[in-house]
Amino acid sequence: MQTETLEKISQKVKVLSAEQQEQVLEFVEKLEPPRRTLWEIRKEHLKDIPEEELDKIPTDASVNLDHYLYGAPKK
């Protein structure tokens, strides 16, 4: 289905003038969702967590993940 739609759009755009094609391109580019960085996404997910709760996360959690999840000895 998507391929058919893209083909229809392509056929209609091909008959437009270069100026009109530019306008179509500008319009389509405005439809794209803005790209966010990983840090922006992280910030959005953490915004509702109180700072004191974030402070409880161990600083060595990435190294000692098995310890914190399963009780394995710390590295």
C-alpha positions as a Markdown table, in Angstrom:
| # | Residue | x | y | z |
|---|---|---|---|---|
| 1 | Met | 0.0 | 0.0 | 0.0 |
| 2 | Gln | 2.7 | 2.5 | 0.9 |
| 3 | Thr | 4.6 | 1.8 | -2.3 |
| 4 | Glu | 1.4 | 2.6 | -4.3 |
| 5 | Thr | 1.0 | 5.9 | -2.4 |
| 6 | Leu | 4.6 | 6.9 | -3.0 |
| 7 | Glu | 4.2 | 6.1 | -6.7 |
| 8 | Lys | 1.1 | 8.2 | -7.0 |
| 9 | Ile | 2.8 | 11.1 | -5.2 |
| 10 | Ser | 5.9 | 10.8 | -7.4 |
| 11 | Gln | 3.8 | 10.8 | -10.6 |
| 12 | Lys | 1.9 | 14.0 | -9.5 |
| 13 | Val | 5.1 | 15.8 | -8.5 |
| 14 | Lys | 6.9 | 15.0 | -11.8 |
| 15 | Val | 4.4 | 17.1 | -13.8 |
| 16 | Leu | 4.8 | 20.2 | -11.5 |
| 17 | Ser | 7.2 | 23.0 | -12.4 |
| 18 | Ala | 10.6 | 23.2 | -10.6 |
| 19 | Glu | 9.2 | 26.0 | -8.4 |
| 20 | Gln | 6.2 | 23.9 | -7.4 |
| 21 | Gln | 8.4 | 20.9 | -6.7 |
| 22 | Glu | 10.4 | 23.1 | -4.4 |
| 23 | Gln | 7.3 | 24.1 | -2.6 |
| 24 | Val | 6.3 | 20.4 | -2.2 |
| 25 | Leu | 9.7 | 19.6 | -0.8 |
| 26 | Glu | 9.5 | 22.5 | 1.7 |
| 27 | Phe | 6.0 | 21.3 | 2.7 |
| 28 | Val | 7.2 | 17.7 | 3.2 |
| 29 | Glu | 10.2 | 18.7 | 5.2 |
| 30 | Lys | 8.0 | 20.6 | 7.6 |
| 31 | Leu | 6.0 | 17.3 | 8.2 |
| 32 | Glu | 9.1 | 15.5 | 9.4 |
| 33 | Pro | 9.3 | 15.2 | 13.2 |
| 34 | Pro | 12.1 | 17.2 | 14.7 |
| 35 | Arg | 15.2 | 15.1 | 15.4 |
| 36 | Arg | 16.1 | 14.9 | 19.1 |
| 37 | Thr | 19.5 | 14.0 | 20.5 |
| 38 | Leu | 19.8 | 11.1 | 22.9 |
| 39 | Trp | 20.4 | 13.6 | 25.7 |
| 40 | Glu | 17.2 | 15.5 | 24.9 |
| 41 | Ile | 15.2 | 12.2 | 25.0 |
| 42 | Arg | 17.0 | 11.2 | 28.3 |
| 43 | Lys | 16.2 | 14.6 | 29.8 |
| 44 | Glu | 12.5 | 14.3 | 28.8 |
| 45 | His | 12.2 | 10.8 | 30.5 |
| 46 | Leu | 13.9 | 11.9 | 33.7 |
| 47 | Lys | 12.1 | 15.3 | 34.1 |
| 48 | Asp | 9.5 | 13.9 | 36.5 |
| 49 | Ile | 11.9 | 12.0 | 38.7 |
| 50 | Pro | 12.8 | 14.0 | 41.8 |
| 51 | Glu | 16.5 | 14.9 | 42.1 |
| 52 | Glu | 16.8 | 13.1 | 45.4 |
| 53 | Glu | 15.7 | 9.8 | 43.8 |
| 54 | Leu | 18.2 | 10.3 | 41.0 |
| 55 | Asp | 20.9 | 10.8 | 43.6 |
| 56 | Lys | 20.2 | 7.3 | 44.9 |
| 57 | Ile | 21.5 | 5.7 | 41.7 |
| 58 | Pro | 24.9 | 4.2 | 42.4 |
| 59 | Thr | 27.7 | 5.8 | 40.5 |
| 60 | Asp | 29.2 | 2.4 | 39.7 |
| 61 | Ala | 25.9 | 1.0 | 38.4 |
| 62 | Ser | 27.2 | 0.3 | 34.9 |
| 63 | Val | 30.2 | -1.6 | 36.1 |
| 64 | Asn | 28.4 | -3.5 | 38.9 |
| 65 | Leu | 25.0 | -4.0 | 37.2 |
| 66 | Asp | 24.9 | -7.8 | 38.1 |
| 67 | His | 25.6 | -6.9 | 41.8 |
| 68 | Tyr | 22.7 | -4.4 | 41.9 |
| 69 | Leu | 20.3 | -6.7 | 40.0 |
| 70 | Tyr | 21.3 | -10.2 | 41.2 |
| 71 | Gly | 23.5 | -9.7 | 44.2 |
| 72 | Ala | 26.7 | -10.9 | 42.5 |
| 73 | Pro | 30.0 | -9.7 | 44.0 |
| 74 | Lys | 31.0 | -6.2 | 43.1 |
| 75 | Lys | 33.8 | -5.8 | 40.6 |
